[in-house]
Every structure is written in C-alpha cells, then in structure tokens.
C-alpha cells in the first residue's frame, strides 16, 4: 500500500506562481508513474502532468509552457511548479502514483489551489 500526501496549495492572484509537492510512503518500490490531476467543482478529474521513471513527461495542453513537473523516484516525491496562473487553474489538485508491479493506482487527498483574478 502506498500513501500520498500533497502540500503547497493555497490562494494566489492571477499571474502568480505556486509549487505543489507530493511525498509517497509505504510500499512504493514499484512506482512507475507519478503525476498530478485536478478537479474543479462540477467537472471531471483530468490529468495535469505526469512523469515516469525514464523522465518522460506529459502535460495537458492547457498548462504547457506554464507548469513543470519534476519527479524524484529515488525519494518517491513529485512536484509541480505552476507559473502564470490563471483563474481557470482553480481546482483541487491530486497527487497520483501508478505501481507497475501491482497495477495499482494511488491518490492523495488533494490540495486546493485558488487563483483569483
């Protein structure tokens, strides 16, 4: 079992920056992908960015050029540097991990990011 804990959420004005961090604990030796998803009220939970053990990254089109994901699989941590934030980025951001050994997906409890105009 893997536990994920997010931190770094908060309130920021449009154009500002925020850095989210996530730390995994427990049986995490099989983790292959670490990422971030977000969910706004009334909307589905969507991928923001992900990174695998080989350094391959994926980004949602809406955040390309503004967000940067960094994963440290040795430490089982992942961060999301968010810049040029927009009100549309307001959502609960969830840390996600995929364990290739068990085929299990894990989720953190989420951290609120609010961007004011």
MIBADREN-315521 format. One record per residue: residue in three letters; x, y, z of N, C-alpha, C, O, CB in turn; residue number from 1. Coordinates in pm, whole numbers, plus 50000, padded with zeros to 5 digits. Glycine has a CB too. Example, Ala and Ser with C-alpha at 12.3 -4.5 7.8 and 13.67 -1.06 7.14 Angstrom:
% residues 2
+---------+-------+-------+-------+-------+-------+-------+-------+-------+-------+-------+-------+-------+-------+-------+-------+-----+
| residuo |    nu |    nv |    nw |   cau |   cav |   caw |    cu |    cv |    cw |    ou |    ov |    ow |   cbu |   cbv |   cbw | num |
+---------+-------+-------+-------+-------+-------+-------+-------+-------+-------+-------+-------+-------+-------+-------+-------+-----+
|     Ala | 51319 | 49431 | 50780 | 51230 | 49550 | 50780 | 51320 | 49670 | 50780 | 51424 | 49668 | 50846 | 51131 | 49553 | 50905 |   1 |
|     Ser | 51285 | 49775 | 50708 | 51367 | 49894 | 50714 | 51290 | 50003 | 50787 | 51341 | 50114 | 50804 | 51408 | 49940 | 50572 |   2 |
+---------+-------+-------+-------+-------+-------+-------+-------+-------+-------+-------+-------+-------+-------+-------+-------+-----+
//
This chain:
% residues 117
+---------+-------+-------+-------+-------+-------+-------+-------+-------+-------+-------+-------+-------+-------+-------+-------+-----+
| residuo |    nu |    nv |    nw |   cau |   cav |   caw |    cu |    cv |    cw |    ou |    ov |    ow |   cbu |   cbv |   cbw | num |
+---------+-------+-------+-------+-------+-------+-------+-------+-------+-------+-------+-------+-------+-------+-------+-------+-----+
|     Unk | 50083 | 49881 | 50000 | 50000 | 50000 | 50000 | 50088 | 50125 | 50000 | 50189 | 50131 | 50069 | 49905 | 50000 | 50121 |   1 |
|     Unk | 50046 | 50224 | 49922 | 50117 | 50350 | 49910 | 50027 | 50461 | 49959 | 49907 | 50466 | 49928 | 50161 | 50375 | 49764 |   2 |
|     Unk | 50085 | 50551 | 50035 | 50014 | 50669 | 50082 | 50077 | 50792 | 50019 | 50199 | 50804 | 50014 | 50017 | 50679 | 50236 |   3 |
|     Unk | 49995 | 50884 | 49971 | 50040 | 51005 | 49907 | 49988 | 51125 | 49984 | 49870 | 51130 | 50022 | 49994 | 51011 | 49760 |   4 |
|     Unk | 50074 | 51221 | 50008 | 50037 | 51342 | 50080 | 50082 | 51463 | 50000 | 50200 | 51479 | 49971 | 50099 | 51344 | 50222 |   5 |
|     Unk | 49986 | 51549 | 49965 | 50015 | 51670 | 49890 | 50033 | 51788 | 49985 | 49982 | 51789 | 50097 | 49904 | 51699 | 49789 |   6 |
|     Unk | 50106 | 51887 | 49938 | 50122 | 52011 | 50011 | 50152 | 52123 | 49913 | 50190 | 52098 | 49798 | 50234 | 51999 | 50117 |   7 |
|     Unk | 50135 | 52246 | 49957 | 50171 | 52362 | 49877 | 50055 | 52437 | 49816 | 50075 | 52542 | 49754 | 50260 | 52320 | 49770 |   8 |
|     Unk | 49934 | 52387 | 49831 | 49819 | 52457 | 49776 | 49793 | 52586 | 49851 | 49845 | 52608 | 49960 | 49697 | 52369 | 49780 |   9 |
|     Unk | 49712 | 52670 | 49791 | 49679 | 52797 | 49854 | 49611 | 52892 | 49759 | 49564 | 52854 | 49652 | 49803 | 52860 | 49909 |  10 |
|     Unk | 49605 | 53016 | 49801 | 49542 | 53123 | 49725 | 49649 | 53210 | 49662 | 49744 | 53252 | 49729 | 49448 | 53207 | 49814 |  11 |
|     Unk | 49635 | 53237 | 49533 | 49730 | 53319 | 49462 | 49657 | 53402 | 49357 | 49555 | 53359 | 49304 | 49840 | 53232 | 49397 |  12 |
|     Unk | 49709 | 53519 | 49329 | 49649 | 53604 | 49226 | 49690 | 53558 | 49087 | 49795 | 53496 | 49070 | 49689 | 53749 | 49247 |  13 |
|     Unk | 49607 | 53588 | 48990 | 49638 | 53555 | 48852 | 49775 | 53610 | 48814 | 49810 | 53723 | 48848 | 49530 | 53609 | 48757 |  14 |
|     Unk | 49851 | 53529 | 48743 | 49986 | 53566 | 48706 | 50091 | 53522 | 48804 | 50211 | 53530 | 48775 | 49994 | 53711 | 48688 |  15 |
|     Unk | 50049 | 53478 | 48920 | 50141 | 53435 | 49023 | 50187 | 53292 | 49005 | 50153 | 53225 | 48907 | 50078 | 53451 | 49157 |  16 |
|     Unk | 50265 | 53246 | 49101 | 50323 | 53112 | 49096 | 50295 | 53037 | 49225 | 50274 | 53096 | 49331 | 50473 | 53120 | 49071 |  17 |
|     Unk | 50296 | 52906 | 49213 | 50275 | 52819 | 49326 | 50345 | 52686 | 49297 | 50350 | 52642 | 49183 | 50123 | 52798 | 49354 |  18 |
|     Unk | 50397 | 52624 | 49400 | 50464 | 52496 | 49385 | 50396 | 52392 | 49472 | 50386 | 52409 | 49594 | 50613 | 52507 | 49419 |  19 |
|     Unk | 50350 | 52285 | 49411 | 50288 | 52175 | 49482 | 50389 | 52063 | 49499 | 50472 | 52038 | 49411 | 50164 | 52125 | 49407 |  20 |
|     Unk | 50382 | 51995 | 49612 | 50471 | 51884 | 49638 | 50390 | 51765 | 49685 | 50283 | 51780 | 49744 | 50578 | 51922 | 49742 |  21 |
|     Unk | 50442 | 51646 | 49659 | 50377 | 51523 | 49700 | 50483 | 51424 | 49742 | 50584 | 51406 | 49673 | 50289 | 51466 | 49587 |  22 |
|     Unk | 50460 | 51359 | 49854 | 50551 | 51258 | 49904 | 50477 | 51126 | 49919 | 50367 | 51122 | 49975 | 50614 | 51301 | 50037 |  23 |
|     Unk | 50536 | 51020 | 49870 | 50478 | 50887 | 49881 | 50549 | 50808 | 49990 | 50670 | 50819 | 50008 | 50487 | 50812 | 49747 |  24 |
|     Unk | 50473 | 50729 | 50060 | 50528 | 50643 | 50164 | 50462 | 50506 | 50156 | 50366 | 50486 | 50082 | 50509 | 50706 | 50304 |  25 |
|     Unk | 50515 | 50413 | 50232 | 50464 | 50278 | 50230 | 50539 | 50191 | 50131 | 50658 | 50213 | 50107 | 50317 | 50279 | 50197 |  26 |
|     Unk | 50470 | 50094 | 50074 | 50531 | 50001 | 49978 | 50533 | 50065 | 49841 | 50441 | 50047 | 49760 | 50454 | 49866 | 49974 |  27 |
|     Unk | 50638 | 50140 | 49815 | 50646 | 50224 | 49695 | 50755 | 50184 | 49598 | 50787 | 50262 | 49508 | 50667 | 50364 | 49736 |  28 |
|     Unk | 50812 | 50066 | 49613 | 50925 | 50026 | 49529 | 50887 | 50003 | 49384 | 50974 | 50006 | 49296 | 50987 | 49901 | 49585 |  29 |
|     Unk | 50760 | 49980 | 49356 | 50716 | 49952 | 49220 | 50660 | 50070 | 49145 | 50607 | 50055 | 49034 | 50616 | 49847 | 49223 |  30 |
|     Unk | 50670 | 50189 | 49203 | 50613 | 50307 | 49138 | 50680 | 50334 | 49005 | 50802 | 50332 | 48994 | 50626 | 50429 | 49229 |  31 |
|     Unk | 50598 | 50358 | 48903 | 50648 | 50381 | 48768 | 50612 | 50519 | 48716 | 50689 | 50581 | 48643 | 50595 | 50276 | 48675 |  32 |
|     Unk | 50496 | 50567 | 48753 | 50449 | 50698 | 48709 | 50403 | 50779 | 48829 | 50332 | 50729 | 48917 | 50334 | 50683 | 48606 |  33 |
|     Unk | 50443 | 50904 | 48832 | 50395 | 51000 | 48931 | 50333 | 51116 | 48855 | 50385 | 51159 | 48752 | 50511 | 51048 | 49026 |  34 |
|     Unk | 50224 | 51167 | 48907 | 50160 | 51275 | 48835 | 50065 | 51357 | 48918 | 50046 | 51335 | 49038 | 50088 | 51221 | 48720 |  35 |
|     Unk | 50006 | 51453 | 48851 | 49909 | 51543 | 48913 | 49784 | 51549 | 48827 | 49791 | 51562 | 48705 | 49970 | 51683 | 48931 |  36 |
|     Unk | 49671 | 51541 | 48891 | 49541 | 51563 | 48830 | 49471 | 51676 | 48905 | 49509 | 51709 | 49017 | 49455 | 51433 | 48830 |  37 |
|     Unk | 49371 | 51733 | 48843 | 49295 | 51836 | 48911 | 49146 | 51821 | 48880 | 49107 | 51767 | 48777 | 49344 | 51976 | 48871 |  38 |
|     Unk | 49066 | 51870 | 48972 | 48922 | 51862 | 48957 | 48858 | 51988 | 49010 | 48872 | 52022 | 49128 | 48866 | 51738 | 49029 |  39 |
|     Unk | 48788 | 52058 | 48923 | 48711 | 52175 | 48961 | 48568 | 52132 | 48991 | 48523 | 52029 | 48941 | 48715 | 52284 | 48850 |  40 |
|     Unk | 48497 | 52208 | 49073 | 48358 | 52173 | 49104 | 48274 | 52154 | 48978 | 48276 | 52239 | 48889 | 48295 | 52278 | 49192 |  41 |
|     Unk | 48202 | 52044 | 48972 | 48117 | 52017 | 48858 | 48188 | 51962 | 48737 | 48125 | 51941 | 48633 | 48047 | 52137 | 48821 |  42 |
|     Unk | 48318 | 51939 | 48747 | 48394 | 51888 | 48635 | 48464 | 51758 | 48672 | 48477 | 51724 | 48790 | 48496 | 51991 | 48588 |  43 |
|     Unk | 48507 | 51686 | 48570 | 48576 | 51561 | 48591 | 48720 | 51586 | 48633 | 48775 | 51694 | 48614 | 48572 | 51475 | 48465 |  44 |
|     Unk | 48779 | 51483 | 48691 | 48919 | 51490 | 48728 | 49005 | 51463 | 48604 | 48993 | 51358 | 48542 | 48952 | 51389 | 48842 |  45 |
|     Unk | 49090 | 51557 | 48570 | 49170 | 51548 | 48449 | 49319 | 51552 | 48480 | 49362 | 51609 | 48580 | 49134 | 51660 | 48353 |  46 |
|     Unk | 49395 | 51491 | 48391 | 49540 | 51494 | 48402 | 49593 | 51635 | 48385 | 49550 | 51708 | 48295 | 49604 | 51400 | 48298 |  47 |
|     Unk | 49685 | 51674 | 48471 | 49758 | 51799 | 48456 | 49897 | 51770 | 48399 | 49937 | 51828 | 48299 | 49769 | 51873 | 48591 |  48 |
|     Unk | 49969 | 51680 | 48464 | 50103 | 51644 | 48420 | 50143 | 51513 | 48484 | 50095 | 51480 | 48593 | 50204 | 51755 | 48453 |  49 |
|     Unk | 50230 | 51440 | 48418 | 50283 | 51316 | 48473 | 50426 | 51297 | 48428 | 50470 | 51356 | 48330 | 50197 | 51196 | 48431 |  50 |
|     Unk | 50498 | 51216 | 48502 | 50636 | 51183 | 48468 | 50660 | 51037 | 48506 | 50613 | 50991 | 48610 | 50736 | 51278 | 48541 |  51 |
|     Unk | 50734 | 50965 | 48422 | 50767 | 50828 | 48455 | 50913 | 50816 | 48495 | 50987 | 50915 | 48495 | 50736 | 50736 | 48339 |  52 |
|     Unk | 50955 | 50693 | 48530 | 51090 | 50671 | 48579 | 51198 | 50707 | 48478 | 51311 | 50737 | 48516 | 51106 | 50528 | 48618 |  53 |
|     Unk | 51163 | 50704 | 48350 | 51259 | 50739 | 48246 | 51264 | 50888 | 48217 | 51341 | 50933 | 48131 | 51225 | 50665 | 48120 |  54 |
|     Unk | 51184 | 50965 | 48288 | 51184 | 51108 | 48268 | 51085 | 51157 | 48164 | 51079 | 51277 | 48137 | 51318 | 51152 | 48231 |  55 |
|     Unk | 51008 | 51068 | 48105 | 50909 | 51108 | 48007 | 50796 | 51183 | 48075 | 50740 | 51136 | 48174 | 50854 | 50986 | 47931 |  56 |
|     Unk | 50764 | 51300 | 48024 | 50660 | 51383 | 48082 | 50544 | 51402 | 47986 | 50561 | 51402 | 47864 | 50716 | 51517 | 48123 |  57 |
|     Unk | 50428 | 51418 | 48043 | 50307 | 51452 | 47969 | 50241 | 51571 | 48036 | 50238 | 51580 | 48159 | 50211 | 51331 | 47960 |  58 |
|     Unk | 50188 | 51661 | 47956 | 50120 | 51778 | 48008 | 49988 | 51798 | 47936 | 49976 | 51771 | 47817 | 50207 | 51902 | 47994 |  59 |
|     Unk | 49890 | 51844 | 48011 | 49768 | 51889 | 47948 | 49798 | 52011 | 47863 | 49882 | 52094 | 47900 | 49659 | 51920 | 48054 |  60 |
|     Unk | 49730 | 52023 | 47751 | 49755 | 52136 | 47662 | 49735 | 52270 | 47733 | 49803 | 52367 | 47702 | 49664 | 52128 | 47541 |  61 |
|     Unk | 49643 | 52274 | 47826 | 49610 | 52398 | 47893 | 49720 | 52449 | 47986 | 49718 | 52565 | 48026 | 49485 | 52380 | 47971 |  62 |
|     Unk | 49816 | 52363 | 48020 | 49921 | 52404 | 48114 | 50059 | 52402 | 48052 | 50156 | 52441 | 48118 | 49919 | 52315 | 48235 |  63 |
|     Unk | 50071 | 52358 | 47928 | 50201 | 52352 | 47863 | 50266 | 52490 | 47858 | 50201 | 52589 | 47822 | 50188 | 52294 | 47722 |  64 |
|     Unk | 50392 | 52495 | 47894 | 50464 | 52620 | 47895 | 50450 | 52698 | 48024 | 50522 | 52794 | 48046 | 50419 | 52704 | 47783 |  65 |
|     Unk | 50357 | 52657 | 48109 | 50335 | 52727 | 48236 | 50367 | 52640 | 48357 | 50416 | 52690 | 48458 | 50192 | 52774 | 48245 |  66 |
|     Unk | 50340 | 52511 | 48346 | 50364 | 52418 | 48456 | 50482 | 52328 | 48424 | 50506 | 52294 | 48308 | 50237 | 52333 | 48485 |  67 |
|     Unk | 50555 | 52289 | 48526 | 50666 | 52196 | 48511 | 50657 | 52091 | 48620 | 50650 | 52123 | 48738 | 50801 | 52270 | 48517 |  68 |
|     Unk | 50658 | 51963 | 48579 | 50654 | 51854 | 48674 | 50795 | 51798 | 48693 | 50871 | 51786 | 48597 | 50556 | 51744 | 48628 |  69 |
|     Unk | 50828 | 51765 | 48815 | 50956 | 51705 | 48847 | 50935 | 51587 | 48940 | 50872 | 51600 | 49045 | 51051 | 51810 | 48912 |  70 |
|     Unk | 50986 | 51472 | 48901 | 50973 | 51352 | 48982 | 51107 | 51302 | 49028 | 51203 | 51299 | 48951 | 50901 | 51245 | 48905 |  71 |
|     Unk | 51114 | 51262 | 49152 | 51233 | 51200 | 49209 | 51191 | 51063 | 49258 | 51139 | 51050 | 49369 | 51296 | 51288 | 49324 |  72 |
|     Unk | 51214 | 50962 | 49176 | 51168 | 50828 | 49211 | 51252 | 50763 | 49320 | 51206 | 50670 | 49386 | 51168 | 50741 | 49089 |  73 |
|     Unk | 51374 | 50811 | 49339 | 51455 | 50762 | 49448 | 51397 | 50804 | 49582 | 51402 | 50729 | 49680 | 51599 | 50812 | 49435 |  74 |
|     Unk | 51341 | 50923 | 49586 | 51279 | 50976 | 49707 | 51128 | 50957 | 49709 | 51062 | 50984 | 49809 | 51312 | 51122 | 49722 |  75 |
|     Unk | 51074 | 50910 | 49597 | 50929 | 50892 | 49583 | 50855 | 51023 | 49608 | 50756 | 51028 | 49682 | 50878 | 50784 | 49681 |  76 |
|     Unk | 50905 | 51127 | 49544 | 50840 | 51257 | 49553 | 50816 | 51313 | 49414 | 50885 | 51277 | 49319 | 50925 | 51354 | 49637 |  77 |
|     Unk | 50720 | 51399 | 49403 | 50690 | 51466 | 49278 | 50642 | 51607 | 49310 | 50573 | 51629 | 49409 | 50583 | 51388 | 49195 |  78 |
|     Unk | 50680 | 51701 | 49227 | 50639 | 51838 | 49248 | 50583 | 51895 | 49119 | 50609 | 51844 | 49009 | 50758 | 51923 | 49298 |  79 |
|     Unk | 50508 | 52001 | 49133 | 50450 | 52070 | 49019 | 50471 | 52218 | 49039 | 50410 | 52280 | 49126 | 50299 | 52036 | 49002 |  80 |
|     Unk | 50558 | 52276 | 48958 | 50582 | 52418 | 48961 | 50483 | 52485 | 48867 | 50484 | 52460 | 48747 | 50728 | 52452 | 48922 |  81 |
|     Unk | 50399 | 52569 | 48921 | 50295 | 52635 | 48844 | 50324 | 52784 | 48836 | 50340 | 52851 | 48937 | 50157 | 52610 | 48907 |  82 |
|     Unk | 50331 | 52834 | 48714 | 50359 | 52975 | 48690 | 50252 | 53032 | 48599 | 50176 | 52959 | 48536 | 50499 | 52994 | 48629 |  83 |
|     Unk | 50247 | 53165 | 48594 | 50148 | 53235 | 48512 | 50009 | 53178 | 48535 | 49935 | 53148 | 48441 | 50184 | 53225 | 48363 |  84 |
|     Unk | 49974 | 53164 | 48660 | 49848 | 53100 | 48696 | 49729 | 53183 | 48650 | 49731 | 53306 | 48650 | 49840 | 53078 | 48846 |  85 |
|     Unk | 49626 | 53111 | 48610 | 49502 | 53170 | 48562 | 49387 | 53127 | 48650 | 49394 | 53022 | 48714 | 49476 | 53130 | 48415 |  86 |
|     Unk | 49279 | 53206 | 48655 | 49162 | 53163 | 48733 | 49112 | 53025 | 48692 | 49057 | 52952 | 48775 | 49050 | 53265 | 48718 |  87 |
|     Unk | 49128 | 52989 | 48566 | 49085 | 52858 | 48518 | 49165 | 52744 | 48580 | 49124 | 52628 | 48570 | 49097 | 52853 | 48368 |  88 |
|     Unk | 49277 | 52774 | 48643 | 49356 | 52672 | 48709 | 49302 | 52637 | 48847 | 49349 | 52542 | 48910 | 49499 | 52718 | 48721 |  89 |
|     Unk | 49204 | 52711 | 48894 | 49145 | 52684 | 49025 | 49083 | 52545 | 49029 | 48998 | 52512 | 48946 | 49040 | 52790 | 49059 |  90 |
|     Unk | 49126 | 52466 | 49124 | 49079 | 52329 | 49136 | 49143 | 52265 | 49258 | 49233 | 52322 | 49320 | 49110 | 52247 | 49007 |  91 |
|     Unk | 49096 | 52146 | 49290 | 49166 | 52062 | 49385 | 49266 | 51979 | 49306 | 49229 | 51912 | 49210 | 49067 | 51971 | 49467 |  92 |
|     Unk | 49390 | 51984 | 49347 | 49496 | 51912 | 49278 | 49530 | 51785 | 49355 | 49554 | 51789 | 49476 | 49621 | 52001 | 49261 |  93 |
|     Unk | 49532 | 51674 | 49284 | 49555 | 51544 | 49344 | 49684 | 51483 | 49295 | 49710 | 51478 | 49174 | 49439 | 51450 | 49315 |  94 |
|     Unk | 49764 | 51437 | 49386 | 49883 | 51360 | 49352 | 49841 | 51218 | 49314 | 49751 | 51161 | 49376 | 49983 | 51359 | 49469 |  95 |
|     Unk | 49906 | 51161 | 49214 | 49873 | 51028 | 49166 | 50000 | 50948 | 49144 | 50102 | 51001 | 49099 | 49791 | 51036 | 49036 |  96 |
|     Unk | 49992 | 50821 | 49176 | 50105 | 50731 | 49154 | 50054 | 50600 | 49097 | 49948 | 50551 | 49136 | 50183 | 50707 | 49285 |  97 |
|     Unk | 50130 | 50544 | 49004 | 50096 | 50416 | 48944 | 50205 | 50316 | 48978 | 50323 | 50339 | 48953 | 50078 | 50428 | 48791 |  98 |
|     Unk | 50163 | 50204 | 49034 | 50254 | 50097 | 49069 | 50247 | 49990 | 48961 | 50149 | 49915 | 48953 | 50219 | 50037 | 49209 |  99 |
|     Unk | 50350 | 49983 | 48878 | 50350 | 49888 | 48768 | 50359 | 49744 | 48815 | 50316 | 49653 | 48745 | 50465 | 49918 | 48675 | 100 |
|     Unk | 50415 | 49722 | 48934 | 50430 | 49587 | 48986 | 50296 | 49524 | 49020 | 50277 | 49403 | 49003 | 50519 | 49588 | 49108 | 101 |
|     Unk | 50203 | 49605 | 49067 | 50073 | 49554 | 49108 | 49959 | 49604 | 49020 | 49846 | 49556 | 49032 | 50046 | 49593 | 49250 | 102 |
|     Unk | 49987 | 49698 | 48932 | 49884 | 49758 | 48850 | 49789 | 49844 | 48930 | 49672 | 49860 | 48893 | 49807 | 49651 | 48779 | 103 |
|     Unk | 49837 | 49899 | 49040 | 49755 | 49976 | 49131 | 49778 | 50126 | 49114 | 49892 | 50170 | 49100 | 49782 | 49935 | 49274 | 104 |
|     Unk | 49671 | 50201 | 49115 | 49676 | 50346 | 49109 | 49643 | 50402 | 49247 | 49546 | 50361 | 49310 | 49579 | 50400 | 49002 | 105 |
|     Unk | 49724 | 50497 | 49292 | 49705 | 50558 | 49423 | 49678 | 50707 | 49408 | 49724 | 50771 | 49313 | 49828 | 50536 | 49511 | 106 |
|     Unk | 49603 | 50760 | 49502 | 49565 | 50902 | 49501 | 49585 | 50964 | 49637 | 49560 | 50902 | 49740 | 49421 | 50919 | 49456 | 107 |
|     Unk | 49630 | 51089 | 49637 | 49636 | 51166 | 49758 | 49501 | 51226 | 49790 | 49405 | 51208 | 49714 | 49741 | 51275 | 49748 | 108 |
|     Unk | 49492 | 51296 | 49901 | 49365 | 51353 | 49943 | 49332 | 51484 | 49873 | 49218 | 51530 | 49879 | 49366 | 51375 | 50091 | 109 |
|     Unk | 49429 | 51543 | 49807 | 49407 | 51665 | 49733 | 49446 | 51789 | 49809 | 49441 | 51793 | 49932 | 49265 | 51674 | 49693 | 110 |
|     Unk | 49485 | 51891 | 49735 | 49516 | 52021 | 49793 | 49452 | 52129 | 49706 | 49460 | 52125 | 49583 | 49670 | 52043 | 49805 | 111 |
|     Unk | 49389 | 52225 | 49771 | 49314 | 52328 | 49700 | 49407 | 52435 | 49645 | 49494 | 52486 | 49716 | 49210 | 52392 | 49791 | 112 |
|     Unk | 49388 | 52468 | 49518 | 49456 | 52580 | 49455 | 49349 | 52676 | 49405 | 49263 | 52639 | 49325 | 49549 | 52533 | 49338 | 113 |
|     Unk | 49356 | 52799 | 49452 | 49260 | 52900 | 49411 | 49334 | 53018 | 49351 | 49423 | 53076 | 49414 | 49173 | 52946 | 49530 | 114 |
|     Unk | 49299 | 53053 | 49230 | 49361 | 53164 | 49159 | 49257 | 53273 | 49139 | 49156 | 53252 | 49073 | 49420 | 53119 | 49021 | 115 |
|     Unk | 49282 | 53387 | 49197 | 49189 | 53499 | 49187 | 49229 | 53592 | 49074 | 49347 | 53608 | 49043 | 49184 | 53576 | 49320 | 116 |
|     Unk | 49128 | 53652 | 49013 | 49152 | 53743 | 48902 | 49208 | 53876 | 48950 | 49233 | 53965 | 48869 | 49024 | 53766 | 48824 | 117 |
+---------+-------+-------+-------+-------+-------+-------+-------+-------+-------+-------+-------+-------+-------+-------+-------+-----+
//
